[in-house]
Amino acid sequence: MTRRVKKWIAIAAIPAVLLLIRLYTSRPLRDLVPQSTSIWSADGELLRATLAADGQYRVWTPLKEMSPSLVDAFLLKEDRWFYCHPGVNPVSLVRAAITTWRGKGRQGGSTLTMQLARLLYHMNTRTPAGKLKQSVAALWLDARYSKRSILEAYLNLAPFGGNIQGVGAASRIYFGKPPSQIDLGEAITLGVIPQHPTRAGRGLEQSRLLSARTQLARLWINKNHPTDSERRQLELPVLAPADSAIPLRAPHFTDAILQANPGLSGPIATTLDAGLQQLVERQVDRYLIQASDRGIRNAAILLVDYRDMSVKSWVGSADYANQEIHGQINGVITKRSPGSTLKPFIYALALDQGVLHPHTILRDAPTSFGPFTPENFDGNFVGPIPAQDALIRSRNIPAVWIATQLRQPDLYQFLHTAGVGGMKPESYYGLALALGGGEVTMEELAGLYAMLANQGVLQPLRTRPSEPKREGVRLLSPEASFITVDMLSHNPRPGEDATLAPPGKWPIAWKTGTSWDFRDAWSAGIVGPYILVVWIGDFEARGNPSFVGAEAAAPLFFRIADALNLEKPNEAFNLPAPPAGVTKVAVCADSGDLPTRFCPQTVETWYIPGKSPIRVCNLHRPVMLDVSTGLPTCPPYAAATTQEVFEFWPSDMMKLFREAGMPRRKAPSVPDCAVDESSGIPKISTPLRLDYSRYFWPKKKGCSKRLMNTGCSRTRHSLLEHP
């Protein structure tokens, strides 16, 4: 083999060796230094960054996410021949050595790769030996990594004053924007800071920095011939805002993320929507300013997209930094009394267990349940009231009565199965649990309302996109869930905010709650594709007469709901369609039972075949009256008789009607013979003579004959039971 061939083989071996070295390298440069834990929103905004293990703010940013002007400014300032040298530029080193030797000032002559080596390996490069080590390290880096990797690493490790490293942190701290949005003027400013990092720590207005920026701007103009717009950016002074700091957005949410991921460094992606977070925070701030004269100073908000159970907005308190309201307490995960916000689940369980349908007439009258004698919030009683109205008007007596009728599961068992934590034994609460006697967090309450929206399936909330959406556990039937949501959708908006509803607004199904001694005001419900929970209160648990759900929490709830709808004007959304297992039937408007021909008015209501109770109306009865005396009469009738239909209310209901200013005509006392036999109203002779046959289903195993649609355990709902 000739010497010439050996020479060419040796030359060809050089790139092969370099290729092998590069292939040998498996550890990315970003893994050679500790990273800040950076928490990111779903729409790409930095919410928070913590100090890295070495005490630096370092938010690693890929090169493709940096403004081209920013990259070019650094190359122009630090290393114009970056893509041409192997890590060391001999010409620059010689020129720097001559300049320093002649006493014209200290000049380093380092390439960008050499500066990266110094930052990575913490070298002292002020001595000839140190400079030699730096040069060797730069050659090694250039052999192992691509130019783009080296450039990216340098821009993420360059010092920017104090404990700020890299353009990812610097651009946000000094200019409040990510590196991708840095304009030319800001890029030139950032480009000179690494040469004067200690001065940047005292502000960008330092004269040495301004002078260096001017020189780099002139060099840019000479090299790139900028447009008029770019010239204006270069000529205008660029100063950092006085309150520049590392971002701290959604602080309660990021606190929760850090607590759930201890020791994790690097980027953490979340489901939070920074735009919606800002929208919610803005509405909270405006509302609290207007409501401050009522002593309303704090609020917490949770917004969840129930389609994938992702958290979109999380406000733990009105002001994280306000010590007067204990602002760092996270209201979203704090246990509070929910007031009446649990009532929808009592009604949903009752729908599932065949206790009622939406128009079942309930009694809102003074009632004792053993030693427990609840009262309504307003201290009044309204008498007979449809179940739907009792729910949306939050009547306490009907809710407690329904709770007594629940079996497997009752409300306590339901909440326990739903994962409500920290519950005491059932005997501790008694029936007061139906009126908010327990405690829940906003997370738990949002999960329960999302369960209604998701057809009875409970799923955990998601704060990170990497968390898979789980199948969940079924707590209610699709039919009961749908009907409950439909009932809540009839709850009217607060009158004072009715004019705020935009055209084509999303459907809203919602409920309010007020805890004991006016300590907590709530409003929770479904707003289009979202679950929105609003809490107004005081973290010191001090009562305030203004903390009433309908008066304090509901107005803020609808401000946020309308703002969400306006934010997404093109996103149409309707409540889920009725499942196949529900139907509508006509019932008597006054009794809620199947109407006879004497019912003056009927209404349609949702009905679950096989579950919902069914019976024939016995409220309206025809009576034969003697025209001359006006008294009931028996056959044979005199010539002058007439038939009139009366409402046969029990005496306690008649008393309530009178007290409410709605007196009813008293039905006469009539003998059995005075009831029109053709009315269709059954007349009891003995139980054996009444023909129930058309109200029975076939006999089921383990059951005796049972009334249609009531079930074996519901035989107390007889045909003639009074409403």
Secondary structure, DSSP 4 states (H G I P E B T S, - for coil): --HHHHHHHHHHHHHHHHHHHHHH--S-GGGGS---EEEE-TTS-EEEEPPPTTS-EE----GGGS-HHHHHHHHHHH-TTTTTSSS--HHHHHHHHHHHHTTS-------HHHHHHHHHHT---SSHHHHHHHHHHHHHHHHHS-HHHHHHHHHHH-B-STTEESHHHHHHHHHSS-GGG--HHHHHHHHHGGGSHHHHTT-TT-HHHHHHHHHHHHHHHHHH---HHHHHHHHS-----TT----B-SHHHHHHHHHHSTT--EEEE-S--HHHHHHHHHHHHHHHHHHGGGT---EEEEEEETTTTEEEEEESSS-TT-GGGTTTS-TTSS-B--GGGGHHHHHHHHHHTTS--TT-EEEES---BTTB----TTS---EEEEHHHHHHTT-HHHHHHHHHH--SS-HHHHHHHTT--SPPPHHHHGGGGGGT-S-B-HHHHHHHHHHHHTTTEE---BSSTTSPPP--EE-S-HHHHHHHHHHHHTSPPPGGGGGGPPTTPPPEEEEEEE-GGG-EEEEEEEETTEEEEEEEE-TT----TT--IIIIIHHHHHHHHHHHHHHSTT----PPPPPTT-EEEEEETTT-SBP-TT-S-EEEEEE-TTTS---B--SEEEEEEETTT-SB--SSPPSSEEEEEEE---HHHHHHHHHTT---PPPPP--GGGB-GGG-----S-GGGS--GGGBPPPPTT--S-BTTT-GGGTTS-TT---
